[in-house]
Amino acid sequence: MNAFNPIKIKVCGMREPENIKALSSLNPDYIGFIFYPPSKRFVHLLDHQTLDQLPDSLKKTGVFVNASKEDILEKTSLYHLNALQLHGTESPEFCRELRESDLEIIKAFGVDEDFDFEVLKAYEGTVDYFLFDTKTKLHGGSGITFNWELLNKYVLNTPYFLSGGLDVENIHEALKIDDERFYALDLNSRFEIEPALKDIDKLKLAINKIKGIPA
């Protein structure tokens, strides 16, 4: 666990207005909206009034997979996004250009036993964070964890989000990761009643556990 700073919390795959409002009361640090059409959590439209009521401390994060710069910036402007999570094969140059728009850039990578951590070197200095997720054809949301011991191969300085199959039961194991670069946990599919609809009570248990609040 990062002993220097509290672990941040991102809840991804949000869509429904009342669910978004209920989540905001739990004070996570990031809220993720998926703008990738094949995803079961794809956002067609977000309710502007709901977004306007979110606290400034909650960073609205758009999740994209190989989208055009124009599409990304259009969604950023429309929904006043604070951060972008890029889940495809976006180049370091592409990430750098978006970062110049004063946005936090999170570059996601699907990790499995064959993942080559050397590919990350080209992104060092072009993104704010990496996100390590379980490698799947649908770019995340699988509910499956990867072997966290593979993170021992990561040698760069960029802090990272940990994603993939996190739930109330295994979060305590994730929090044992002793790495000052470990920045945030990304919660999604294992906290769902159905795709894009989160179980707020279950999230509350997890968030309190991460924050060290007694049950």
C-alpha positions as protocol buffer text, in pm:
chain_id: "A"
residue {
  index: 1
  type: MET
  ca { x: 0 y: 0 z: 0 }
}
residue {
  index: 2
  type: ASN
  ca { x: 115 y: 355 z: -65 }
}
residue {
  index: 3
  type: ALA
  ca { x: 226 y: 471 z: 276 }
}
residue {
  index: 4
  type: PHE
  ca { x: 283 y: 828 z: 161 }
}
residue {
  index: 5
  type: ASN
  ca { x: -65 y: 920 z: 36 }
}
residue {
  index: 6
  type: PRO
  ca { x: -412 y: 768 z: 79 }
}
residue {
  index: 7
  type: ILE
  ca { x: -519 y: 546 z: -208 }
}
residue {
  index: 8
  type: LYS
  ca { x: -756 y: 729 z: -442 }
}
residue {
  index: 9
  type: ILE
  ca { x: -1084 y: 574 z: -551 }
}
residue {
  index: 10
  type: LYS
  ca { x: -1235 y: 566 z: -899 }
}
residue {
  index: 11
  type: VAL
  ca { x: -1577 y: 419 z: -973 }
}
residue {
  index: 12
  type: CYS
  ca { x: -1622 y: 351 z: -1341 }
}
residue {
  index: 13
  type: GLY
  ca { x: -1908 y: 266 z: -1573 }
}
residue {
  index: 14
  type: MET
  ca { x: -2164 y: 510 z: -1435 }
}
residue {
  index: 15
  type: ARG
  ca { x: -2466 y: 626 z: -1637 }
}
residue {
  index: 16
  type: GLU
  ca { x: -2792 y: 661 z: -1444 }
}
residue {
  index: 17
  type: PRO
  ca { x: -2864 y: 1002 z: -1283 }
}
residue {
  index: 18
  type: GLU
  ca { x: -2989 y: 880 z: -944 }
}
residue {
  index: 19
  type: ASN
  ca { x: -2708 y: 626 z: -923 }
}
residue {
  index: 20
  type: ILE
  ca { x: -2454 y: 899 z: -999 }
}
residue {
  index: 21
  type: LYS
  ca { x: -2599 y: 1120 z: -725 }
}
residue {
  index: 22
  type: ALA
  ca { x: -2592 y: 835 z: -472 }
}
residue {
  index: 23
  type: LEU
  ca { x: -2231 y: 757 z: -559 }
}
residue {
  index: 24
  type: SER
  ca { x: -2123 y: 1119 z: -516 }
}
residue {
  index: 25
  type: SER
  ca { x: -2239 y: 1105 z: -153 }
}
residue {
  index: 26
  type: LEU
  ca { x: -1968 y: 842 z: -90 }
}
residue {
  index: 27
  type: ASN
  ca { x: -1697 y: 1091 z: -192 }
}
residue {
  index: 28
  type: PRO
  ca { x: -1488 y: 891 z: -439 }
}
residue {
  index: 29
  type: ASP
  ca { x: -1212 y: 1080 z: -619 }
}
residue {
  index: 30
  type: TYR
  ca { x: -1297 y: 988 z: -980 }
}
residue {
  index: 31
  type: ILE
  ca { x: -1619 y: 893 z: -1158 }
}
residue {
  index: 32
  type: GLY
  ca { x: -1587 y: 720 z: -1494 }
}
residue {
  index: 33
  type: PHE
  ca { x: -1817 y: 746 z: -1795 }
}
residue {
  index: 34
  type: ILE
  ca { x: -1755 y: 503 z: -2081 }
}
residue {
  index: 35
  type: PHE
  ca { x: -1780 y: 646 z: -2432 }
}
residue {
  index: 36
  type: TYR
  ca { x: -1699 y: 320 z: -2610 }
}
residue {
  index: 37
  type: PRO
  ca { x: -2004 y: 194 z: -2805 }
}
residue {
  index: 38
  type: PRO
  ca { x: -1936 y: -184 z: -2774 }
}
residue {
  index: 39
  type: SER
  ca { x: -1933 y: -156 z: -2394 }
}
residue {
  index: 40
  type: LYS
  ca { x: -2241 y: -263 z: -2198 }
}
residue {
  index: 41
  type: ARG
  ca { x: -2183 y: 54 z: -1996 }
}
residue {
  index: 42
  type: PHE
  ca { x: -2171 y: 284 z: -2298 }
}
residue {
  index: 43
  type: VAL
  ca { x: -2300 y: 634 z: -2230 }
}
residue {
  index: 44
  type: HIS
  ca { x: -2533 y: 767 z: -2498 }
}
residue {
  index: 45
  type: LEU
  ca { x: -2621 y: 1084 z: -2309 }
}
residue {
  index: 46
  type: LEU
  ca { x: -2547 y: 1212 z: -1960 }
}
residue {
  index: 47
  type: ASP
  ca { x: -2782 y: 1431 z: -1762 }
}
residue {
  index: 48
  type: HIS
  ca { x: -2623 y: 1775 z: -1742 }
}
residue {
  index: 49
  type: GLN
  ca { x: -2816 y: 1878 z: -1432 }
}
residue {
  index: 50
  type: THR
  ca { x: -2686 y: 1573 z: -1246 }
}
residue {
  index: 51
  type: LEU
  ca { x: -2329 y: 1644 z: -1352 }
}
residue {
  index: 52
  type: ASP
  ca { x: -2356 y: 2008 z: -1251 }
}
residue {
  index: 53
  type: GLN
  ca { x: -2444 y: 1901 z: -897 }
}
residue {
  index: 54
  type: LEU
  ca { x: -2132 y: 1690 z: -853 }
}
residue {
  index: 55
  type: PRO
  ca { x: -1868 y: 1831 z: -616 }
}
residue {
  index: 56
  type: ASP
  ca { x: -1563 y: 1990 z: -774 }
}
residue {
  index: 57
  type: SER
  ca { x: -1345 y: 1736 z: -594 }
}
residue {
  index: 58
  type: LEU
  ca { x: -1497 y: 1451 z: -797 }
}
residue {
  index: 59
  type: LYS
  ca { x: -1306 y: 1424 z: -1124 }
}
residue {
  index: 60
  type: LYS
  ca { x: -1532 y: 1342 z: -1419 }
}
residue {
  index: 61
  type: THR
  ca { x: -1340 y: 1093 z: -1629 }
}
residue {
  index: 62
  type: GLY
  ca { x: -1421 y: 999 z: -1987 }
}
residue {
  index: 63
  type: VAL
  ca { x: -1318 y: 649 z: -2097 }
}
residue {
  index: 64
  type: PHE
  ca { x: -1236 y: 613 z: -2466 }
}
residue {
  index: 65
  type: VAL
  ca { x: -1099 y: 338 z: -2692 }
}
residue {
  index: 66
  type: ASN
  ca { x: -920 y: 455 z: -3006 }
}
residue {
  index: 67
  type: ALA
  ca { x: -1155 y: 752 z: -3044 }
}
residue {
  index: 68
  type: SER
  ca { x: -1059 y: 1052 z: -3257 }
}
residue {
  index: 69
  type: LYS
  ca { x: -916 y: 1359 z: -3091 }
}
residue {
  index: 70
  type: GLU
  ca { x: -1219 y: 1554 z: -3218 }
}
residue {
  index: 71
  type: ASP
  ca { x: -1464 y: 1312 z: -3056 }
}
residue {
  index: 72
  type: ILE
  ca { x: -1275 y: 1313 z: -2727 }
}
residue {
  index: 73
  type: LEU
  ca { x: -1255 y: 1692 z: -2710 }
}
residue {
  index: 74
  type: GLU
  ca { x: -1623 y: 1722 z: -2806 }
}
residue {
  index: 75
  type: LYS
  ca { x: -1724 y: 1496 z: -2515 }
}
residue {
  index: 76
  type: THR
  ca { x: -1481 y: 1679 z: -2287 }
}
residue {
  index: 77
  type: SER
  ca { x: -1642 y: 2012 z: -2369 }
}
residue {
  index: 78
  type: LEU
  ca { x: -1998 y: 1879 z: -2356 }
}
residue {
  index: 79
  type: TYR
  ca { x: -1963 y: 1718 z: -2013 }
}
residue {
  index: 80
  type: HIS
  ca { x: -1680 y: 1928 z: -1866 }
}
residue {
  index: 81
  type: LEU
  ca { x: -1456 y: 1628 z: -1818 }
}
residue {
  index: 82
  type: ASN
  ca { x: -1151 y: 1661 z: -1594 }
}
residue {
  index: 83
  type: ALA
  ca { x: -966 y: 1345 z: -1694 }
}
residue {
  index: 84
  type: LEU
  ca { x: -940 y: 1106 z: -1985 }
}
residue {
  index: 85
  type: GLN
  ca { x: -882 y: 731 z: -1963 }
}
residue {
  index: 86
  type: LEU
  ca { x: -750 y: 594 z: -2292 }
}
residue {
  index: 87
  type: HIS
  ca { x: -802 y: 220 z: -2326 }
}
residue {
  index: 88
  type: GLY
  ca { x: -691 y: 151 z: -2682 }
}
residue {
  index: 89
  type: THR
  ca { x: -370 y: 174 z: -2881 }
}
residue {
  index: 90
  type: GLU
  ca { x: -338 y: 550 z: -2848 }
}
residue {
  index: 91
  type: SER
  ca { x: 18 y: 667 z: -2917 }
}
residue {
  index: 92
  type: PRO
  ca { x: 238 y: 863 z: -2677 }
}
residue {
  index: 93
  type: GLU
  ca { x: 210 y: 1162 z: -2913 }
}
residue {
  index: 94
  type: PHE
  ca { x: -169 y: 1142 z: -2906 }
}
residue {
  index: 95
  type: CYS
  ca { x: -164 y: 1132 z: -2524 }
}
residue {
  index: 96
  type: ARG
  ca { x: 73 y: 1428 z: -2511 }
}
residue {
  index: 97
  type: GLU
  ca { x: -152 y: 1637 z: -2737 }
}
residue {
  index: 98
  type: LEU
  ca { x: -456 y: 1570 z: -2518 }
}
residue {
  index: 99
  type: ARG
  ca { x: -258 y: 1642 z: -2203 }
}
residue {
  index: 100
  type: GLU
  ca { x: -182 y: 1987 z: -2344 }
}
residue {
  index: 101
  type: SER
  ca { x: -558 y: 2057 z: -2315 }
}
residue {
  index: 102
  type: ASP
  ca { x: -506 y: 2071 z: -1937 }
}
residue {
  index: 103
  type: LEU
  ca { x: -663 y: 1729 z: -1881 }
}
residue {
  index: 104
  type: GLU
  ca { x: -540 y: 1446 z: -1663 }
}
residue {
  index: 105
  type: ILE
  ca { x: -443 y: 1156 z: -1886 }
}
residue {
  index: 106
  type: ILE
  ca { x: -475 y: 798 z: -1768 }
}
residue {
  index: 107
  type: LYS
  ca { x: -337 y: 546 z: -2018 }
}
residue {
  index: 108
  type: ALA
  ca { x: -477 y: 198 z: -1965 }
}
residue {
  index: 109
  type: PHE
  ca { x: -304 y: -128 z: -2050 }
}
residue {
  index: 110
  type: GLY
  ca { x: -443 y: -480 z: -2037 }
}
residue {
  index: 111
  type: VAL
  ca { x: -203 y: -701 z: -1843 }
}
residue {
  index: 112
  type: ASP
  ca { x: -153 y: -1074 z: -1872 }
}
residue {
  index: 113
  type: GLU
  ca { x: 145 y: -1309 z: -1834 }
}
residue {
  index: 114
  type: ASP
  ca { x: 274 y: -1201 z: -2177 }
}
residue {
  index: 115
  type: PHE
  ca { x: 249 y: -827 z: -2121 }
}
residue {
  index: 116
  type: ASP
  ca { x: 571 y: -644 z: -2207 }
}
residue {
  index: 117
  type: PHE
  ca { x: 623 y: -365 z: -1955 }
}
residue {
  index: 118
  type: GLU
  ca { x: 889 y: -219 z: -2187 }
}
residue {
  index: 119
  type: VAL
  ca { x: 611 y: -66 z: -2402 }
}
residue {
  index: 120
  type: LEU
  ca { x: 537 y: 174 z: -2117 }
}
residue {
  index: 121
  type: LYS
  ca { x: 867 y: 357 z: -2152 }
}
residue {
  index: 122
  type: ALA
  ca { x: 747 y: 555 z: -2454 }
}
residue {
  index: 123
  type: TYR
  ca { x: 457 y: 693 z: -2246 }
}
residue {
  index: 124
  type: GLU
  ca { x: 668 y: 808 z: -1951 }
}
residue {
  index: 125
  type: GLY
  ca { x: 624 y: 1186 z: -1931 }
}
residue {
  index: 126
  type: THR
  ca { x: 332 y: 1193 z: -2176 }
}
residue {
  index: 127
  type: VAL
  ca { x: 62 y: 1075 z: -1932 }
}
residue {
  index: 128
  type: ASP
  ca { x: -21 y: 1144 z: -1569 }
}
residue {
  index: 129
  type: TYR
  ca { x: -107 y: 787 z: -1475 }
}
residue {
  index: 130
  type: PHE
  ca { x: -108 y: 435 z: -1607 }
}
residue {
  index: 131
  type: LEU
  ca { x: -400 y: 203 z: -1540 }
}
residue {
  index: 132
  type: PHE
  ca { x: -330 y: -168 z: -1522 }
}
residue {
  index: 133
  type: ASP
  ca { x: -634 y: -381 z: -1602 }
}
residue {
  index: 134
  type: THR
  ca { x: -697 y: -743 z: -1691 }
}
residue {
  index: 135
  type: LYS
  ca { x: -641 y: -796 z: -2062 }
}
residue {
  index: 136
  type: THR
  ca { x: -970 y: -867 z: -2244 }
}
residue {
  index: 137
  type: LYS
  ca { x: -1110 y: -819 z: -2593 }
}
residue {
  index: 138
  type: LEU
  ca { x: -1358 y: -564 z: -2460 }
}
residue {
  index: 139
  type: HIS
  ca { x: -1094 y: -342 z: -2297 }
}
residue {
  index: 140
  type: GLY
  ca { x: -1200 y: -388 z: -1935 }
}
residue {
  index: 141
  type: GLY
  ca { x: -1514 y: -446 z: -1731 }
}
residue {
  index: 142
  type: SER
  ca { x: -1453 y: -821 z: -1724 }
}
residue {
  index: 143
  type: GLY
  ca { x: -1474 y: -869 z: -1348 }
}
residue {
  index: 144
  type: ILE
  ca { x: -1157 y: -1077 z: -1370 }
}
residue {
  index: 145
  type: THR
  ca { x: -836 y: -1003 z: -1178 }
}
residue {
  index: 146
  type: PHE
  ca { x: -489 y: -1044 z: -1320 }
}
residue {
  index: 147
  type: ASN
  ca { x: -183 y: -1170 z: -1135 }
}
residue {
  index: 148
  type: TRP
  ca { x: -81 y: -865 z: -930 }
}
residue {
  index: 149
  type: GLU
  ca { x: 268 y: -1008 z: -882 }
}
residue {
  index: 150
  type: LEU
  ca { x: 330 y: -906 z: -1243 }
}
residue {
  index: 151
  type: LEU
  ca { x: 346 y: -547 z: -1116 }
}
residue {
  index: 152
  type: ASN
  ca { x: 690 y: -632 z: -980 }
}
residue {
  index: 153
  type: LYS
  ca { x: 809 y: -598 z: -1340 }
}
residue {
  index: 154
  type: TYR
  ca { x: 702 y: -234 z: -1352 }
}
residue {
  index: 155
  type: VAL
  ca { x: 1012 y: -15 z: -1312 }
}
residue {
  index: 156
  type: LEU
  ca { x: 901 y: 334 z: -1421 }
}
residue {
  index: 157
  type: ASN
  ca { x: 803 y: 633 z: -1206 }
}
residue {
  index: 158
  type: THR
  ca { x: 454 y: 710 z: -1336 }
}
residue {
  index: 159
  type: PRO
  ca { x: 191 y: 634 z: -1068 }
}
residue {
  index: 160
  type: TYR
  ca { x: -83 y: 387 z: -1155 }
}
residue {
  index: 161
  type: PHE
  ca { x: -443 y: 283 z: -1105 }
}
residue {
  index: 162
  type: LEU
  ca { x: -517 y: -84 z: -1036 }
}
residue {
  index: 163
  type: SER
  ca { x: -824 y: -225 z: -1209 }
}
residue {
  index: 164
  type: GLY
  ca { x: -981 y: -559 z: -1295 }
}
residue {
  index: 165
  type: GLY
  ca { x: -1207 y: -772 z: -1079 }
}
residue {
  index: 166
  type: LEU
  ca { x: -1180 y: -568 z: -761 }
}
residue {
  index: 167
  type: ASP
  ca { x: -1454 y: -638 z: -506 }
}
residue {
  index: 168
  type: VAL
  ca { x: -1525 y: -611 z: -134 }
}
residue {
  index: 169
  type: GLU
  ca { x: -1355 y: -945 z: -71 }
}
residue {
  index: 170
  type: ASN
  ca { x: -1021 y: -884 z: -242 }
}
residue {
  index: 171
  type: ILE
  ca { x: -967 y: -514 z: -181 }
}
residue {
  index: 172
  type: HIS
  ca { x: -778 y: -587 z: 141 }
}
residue {
  index: 173
  type: GLU
  ca { x: -530 y: -789 z: -64 }
}
residue {
  index: 174
  type: ALA
  ca { x: -488 y: -505 z: -312 }
}
residue {
  index: 175
  type: LEU
  ca { x: -420 y: -265 z: -28 }
}
residue {
  index: 176
  type: LYS
  ca { x: -124 y: -480 z: 75 }
}
residue {
  index: 177
  type: ILE
  ca { x: 62 y: -379 z: -242 }
}
residue {
  index: 178
  type: ASP
  ca { x: 367 y: -198 z: -107 }
}
residue {
  index: 179
  type: ASP
  ca { x: 447 y: 55 z: -379 }
}
residue {
  index: 180
  type: GLU
  ca { x: 456 y: 433 z: -353 }
}
residue {
  index: 181
  type: ARG
  ca { x: 352 y: 450 z: -722 }
}
residue {
  index: 182
  type: PHE
  ca { x: 24 y: 269 z: -641 }
}
residue {
  index: 183
  type: TYR
  ca { x: -214 y: 563 z: -674 }
}
residue {
  index: 184
  type: ALA
  ca { x: -575 y: 446 z: -706 }
}
residue {
  index: 185
  type: LEU
  ca { x: -819 y: 157 z: -718 }
}
residue {
  index: 186
  type: ASP
  ca { x: -1072 y: 139 z: -1000 }
}
residue {
  index: 187
  type: LEU
  ca { x: -1405 y: -21 z: -904 }
}
residue {
  index: 188
  type: ASN
  ca { x: -1656 y: -134 z: -1163 }
}
residue {
  index: 189
  type: SER
  ca { x: -1828 y: -455 z: -1267 }
}
residue {
  index: 190
  type: ARG
  ca { x: -1823 y: -650 z: -940 }
}
residue {
  index: 191
  type: PHE
  ca { x: -2022 y: -372 z: -777 }
}
residue {
  index: 192
  type: GLU
  ca { x: -2308 y: -382 z: -1024 }
}
residue {
  index: 193
  type: ILE
  ca { x: -2672 y: -479 z: -1001 }
}
residue {
  index: 194
  type: GLU
  ca { x: -2669 y: -471 z: -1381 }
}
residue {
  index: 195
  type: PRO
  ca { x: -2432 y: -306 z: -1631 }
}
residue {
  index: 196
  type: ALA
  ca { x: -2393 y: 67 z: -1550 }
}
residue {
  index: 197
  type: LEU
  ca { x: -2606 y: 40 z: -1233 }
}
residue {
  index: 198
  type: LYS
  ca { x: -2399 y: 19 z: -915 }
}
residue {
  index: 199
  type: ASP
  ca { x: -2489 y: -134 z: -579 }
}
residue {
  index: 200
  type: ILE
  ca { x: -2434 y: 171 z: -360 }
}
residue {
  index: 201
  type: ASP
  ca { x: -2437 y: -24 z: -33 }
}
residue {
  index: 202
  type: LYS
  ca { x: -2166 y: -256 z: -162 }
}
residue {
  index: 203
  type: LEU
  ca { x: -1963 y: 39 z: -285 }
}
residue {
  index: 204
  type: LYS
  ca { x: -1995 y: 204 z: 54 }
}
residue {
  index: 205
  type: LEU
  ca { x: -1846 y: -105 z: 221 }
}
residue {
  index: 206
  type: ALA
  ca { x: -1555 y: -105 z: -22 }
}
residue {
  index: 207
  type: ILE
  ca { x: -1488 y: 267 z: -5 }
}
residue {
  index: 208
  type: ASN
  ca { x: -1495 y: 265 z: 375 }
}
residue {
  index: 209
  type: LYS
  ca { x: -1251 y: -27 z: 371 }
}
residue {
  index: 210
  type: ILE
  ca { x: -1015 y: 162 z: 140 }
}
residue {
  index: 211
  type: LYS
  ca { x: -1039 y: 474 z: 355 }
}
residue {
  index: 212
  type: GLY
  ca { x: -990 y: 277 z: 675 }
}
residue {
  index: 213
  type: ILE
  ca { x: -1334 y: 363 z: 813 }
}
residue {
  index: 214
  type: PRO
  ca { x: -1462 y: 91 z: 1050 }
}
residue {
  index: 215
  type: ALA
  ca { x: -1768 y: -100 z: 930 }
}
